[in-house]
Amino acid sequence: MDRTVLVTGGSGALGGSIVRCFRRDGYQTAFTYNTRKERAESLAAETGAAPFRADLTNAAQVREAVRQVIERFGRIDVVVNNAGLTQVMPFALIEEEDWDAILAANLKTMFLVTREAARGMVARKSGVIINIGSLAGHRLLEVPVHYATAKAGVSGFTVSLAKELSRYNIRVNSVVPGLLDDGVGRMVPEKELAEYIRYCAAGRPGKTLEAAEVVVFLASDRAAYINAQNIFVDGGI
């Protein structure tokens, strides 16, 4: 396969699973990381995917990372906006700096990366963009307010961009994982974990691989008629 995918936040738990699935399916795979250099190098050695370091809240660094990916692979056919950040903080204690940092990490990064990568897609009139949301932005859950706000914004970004880019044959969807057993899921207190499992039809947290498989499906031609959707992977909440 000569299709190229760029996965942001590839050194995280879900990002790593997404990278592995795309490589398994034969995609030329690039991923970004920021501070987790050792994990990025380990993932690259394991999968053959290409790591690119960038602070995705910095427009100049995003522009350079996308340029490097295109220089190496020739084009970007699929973008997976997976990079994100959370912070466990009661609403009354959230400072303005905290609010700005969480919205930047989860929304500004998505805007900057998509803007750079979509230009080539528009020129070719072909492409797929997949945004990673969270159940925190859609359900009544005990989660940090600034994180839930940011993840709710993923849905608006997805459907609006899908409409605008549909004239260029570019599909835009989001995957909305529920509680997963790795990554951010490890930060969930026992009380909230037990409550989630109680109301989850599957009776357990999800696996990062289960969410990653949906991402790879949405990138494929098998999902050609799926657009502007939030696909929930939450075990049934």
Summary of the structure (lengths in Angstrom):
residues: 237
radius of gyration: 16.9
end to end distance: 36.5
largest distance: 50.5
contacts: 817
relative contact order: 0.14
helix: 54%
strand: 16%
